[in-house]
Amino acid sequence: MTGSSALPDHTAVRVALWRALHVLADAPPHALEDVIGLQLADPGPDWRARPDMDLSFTSRFRAGIVLRSRFVEDLVREHAVSQYVLLGAGLDTFAQREPNHGVRVFEIDQPGTQAWKQARLAELGLPSPFFVPVDFESGEQWPDSLAANGFDAGQPAVVASTGVSMYLTREANAATLRALAGFAPGTVVAMTFQQPEEYLDEPDRVARAAAMKGAKAAGTPFVSFFAPDEMLEFARECGFRDVRHVSADDLSDRYLSGRPDGMRTSGEDFLVATVTEG
């Protein structure tokens, strides 16, 4: 890879490559058209030979990665907000794929990752979002950093937290939700979560076991799981009144229905919570 000496973590790169793989290897129609992340990652000519790019084994993971982005981006369009915030943005490319959408995109991530991404975007001549570098380990408060980087706290936003909650403790997830519950009315929060093993079917159990093994080996084990009703109640406890659950099956039915390859997503469900008046 070229660019800054700092590099994004392996998970962020894998996500970008899976999104590209959906376009390059899966039959159309594609739920999301994104090969810009592949350009950013610049993994070399043999990237598709990587074990974690195996088309059959990664099908359910790949679908999950693609659909979670498509779902959140559809929320941005449906709610016609002018601000879109990504917690743990990684190599997300909405700001590059839809630069004329009229939405200010705020990406929150570690300073090193953002410095690398900013350099790569400049090298490729691609537009940049509003970068909000946050050193989470130092205890830095991301809402303060968001406001300092141009976010208008008086206006609603769509806020995405995808692929994050399972790595955080219950207390850390609660702190995030409590902070978001204080955003402007009309703000929509889309947070993915992993269900306990007993709620999964056999294919999802197999996929989960593989994902957890890889996460533990990388030093980022899964620590938080929520049943759907538990997650909704958790969000209410953190200050939300308007909450709903969108399952992985809901996403598959919405975006993958009728595909001849039978592609389905697995793993993560969504909490969708809206900030209301009062």
Secondary structure, 3 states (H helix, E strand, C coil): CCCCCCCCCHHHHHHHHHHHHHHHHCCCCCCCCCCHHHHHHCCCCCHHHCHHHCCCCCHHHHHHHHHHHHHHHHHHHHHCCCEEEEECCCCCCHHHHCCCCCCEEEEEECHHHHHHHHHHHHHHCCCCCEEEECCHHHCCCHHHHHHHCCCCCCCCCEEEECCCHHHCCHHHHHHHHHHHHCCCCCCEEEEEEECCHHHCCHHHHHHHHHHHHHHHHCCCCCCCCCCHHHHHHHHHHCCCCEEEEECHHHHHHHHCCCCCCCCCCCCEEEEEEECCCC
